Amino acid sequence: MCTGSCAKCLGGTLIPLAVLAFLANILLFFPGGKVISNNDNLSEEVWYFGGIIGSGILMIFPALVFLGLKNNNCCGCCGNEGCGKRFAMFTSTIFAVIGFLGAAYSLSVSAVSINRGPKCLTANNTWEYPFINGNYLTNTTLWNKCQNPEDIVPWNLALFSILLIIGAVQMFLCAIQVVNGLLGTLCGDCQCCGCC
């Protein structure tokens, strides 16, 4: 079944992306690669768990469903095997929508964090967000406003950018599976060339 092969390919791609997003979010808890003394000094967006929940956990379930579609030997309904395969493809569409929403959540959290900038210790000895509306992105001299943790700006910027890109790719792949799942639901066990 061509739609099952495509789904398996998508599932195999989503698994490593989910693991990478999970790890990137965990690294955000260690600004500059160091343990921070007070967790209240971490950026708020780190605690939203965009990479852990959105691009991680909510992506693993759809990916596993997609991987299982290629070898779906469902007995069907009313003695019709094609009906069972169509139902499996329809179910994969529902999981693809869940994955899409999880990735969208991760992408949104990342975009907000990149625009806002990290929370850091400034010259007036307070922990705050010294940047306004992403102004630090084009002017790297503003990065000196953050005195502690060391290298917090490039650290947060790199990791949230990774999460942003992963979220966008996952949304695209889940959108492909929505179309693929709908085609599989309508066409059933069509014999056509695999897309992967």
N, C-alpha and C positions, 0 to 999 in steps of 0.2 A: 504494500500500500504506500503510494508516494507521499501522502500526507503524513503517514507514520514515520517515514524515513526523515522527512524534514523536521518533524517534531523532535525526533531523537537527536538530530544534529543541534537543534536549538537548545535542548536540555543539556547536552554535553558542553555547550558554550556558556550557559548560565551558571553552572556549578562553580567553575573557577572564579568567575566574576563575583559570585556571592561570597566565596571564601576571601577573596582579595578585599572586598568592601568591609567584611567583618573585621579583618586584620587592621585595615586603615582606621576604622573607628576606634579600635582598642588602642592603637598608637596615639590617638588624640588625647588619651588620658595621661600621657607622659610627654608634656610639652617640652620640645627641644631634646627629646630622648631621655628626660630625667623625671624622677618622681617628684611631684609637687607636694609641698608641706601641707597645704590646705586645699581640699577639693572645691571649696567655694570660689577659689580663684581661677577655676577652669571656665572657659567660655560656655555660656548657656547651651549653645547648639550641640556641644559634645554630649550633654545629658539627654538630648532628644533621640539618641541612638539611631540616627538615620541609616548608617551603614550596618549596624547590627540587626535592627528590626526590619527596616524598609528594604534595603538591597541585600540583606543577609537571610534572615529567617523566612521572611515572606517570599523570598525568591527560591529557596530550597524546595519547598513543596511543589510549585509549578514545574521546576526543573526535573524533579523525580517523576512527576506525572508524564511529562513530555518524553523522558527516557523510556518509560514503560509502554508507550503507544506503538512502537515499531513491532513488538512481539505480542501485541494484544490478541489473544486467542479467545476472546469473549464468545460464549456460546450463543449470544444473540437473544432476541426476544421473539416469542411465538415460533421458535424453530428457525428463525432467519438470522444467520450469523452476521450478515451485513448490517442488520439493525443494531446489533450489539456494538459493532465497530463504529457505527455512526454515533451512537450514544457516548462512546468513549471519547470520540473527537469533540463532541459537544461539551462534555465535561472538561476537556482540556482547554476549551475556550473560556470557561468560567475561571479556571485556575490561571490562565494567561491574564485575565482582567485583574485578578488579585495581585499577581506579580507586577503588572503595569502600575497599579496603585501604590504598591510598596516602593517601587523604583522612583515613582513620581514624588513620594514623600521624602526619600533620601535626596533626590535632586533638589527639592525645595529647601530642605534644611541646609544643604551645602551652599546653595546660591545665597541664602540669607546670611550665612556665616561669612562667606567670602566678601559680601558687600559690607558687612558690619565690621569685620576685622576681629582679631583676637582680644581677649581680656588680658591685661598685663599691668605690671607695676610701672607707674609713670614717675616723672621727676618730682611731683608733689607728694610722693610716698603713699599713693592710694592705688588700689586695683580698680581699673576702669577700662572702658572701651575708648581709646583715644582717637580713633579714626571715624570720619563721618562719610557715610554713603560711598564707600569704596575709593575715597580720595587717595589712599595709600597705594593703590594698585598701579598707578601711573607715576607716582613720585616716591621712589624708594628711600629718599632722604628722610621721609616721615617715619620710617621704621625705627629710627633712633629714639622715638618717643617711648618705646617699650624697653625698659631697662632689665626687666626680669619677667619670666624665664628667658634665658639666653636663646636667641634664634627662634623665638616663638612665632614671629610673623611668617618667615618662610616655611616653618614647620606646619602651621595651621593652613597656610595657603596651599602648600603642596598636597596635604592629605585631603582637605576639603575639595580641591580641584580633582583629585583622583576619584573621590566619591561622586562628584558632579558628573564626570565623564562616564563612570560605571553606571550611574543611574540613567543617563541618557541612552547608553547602549542597551541596557536591560529593557527600558521602555520600548525601544525600537524592536528588539527581539520578541518581546511579548506581543507587540502589535502585529508582527509577522505571524505569530502563532494564533492570534485571534482570527486572522484571515484564513490561515491554513486550517484551523479547526472548523471554521464555518464551511470551507470547501469540502473537508472530510465528512462533515455532517450531511451536506447536500449530495455529494458524489458517492460516498461510501467507499467501496473497495475498487476504486478505479485503477486501471493499469496504465500508469504514465511514468515518465522518467522522474527519478527522485531529484529533489532540488538541492540535496547535499551529498 
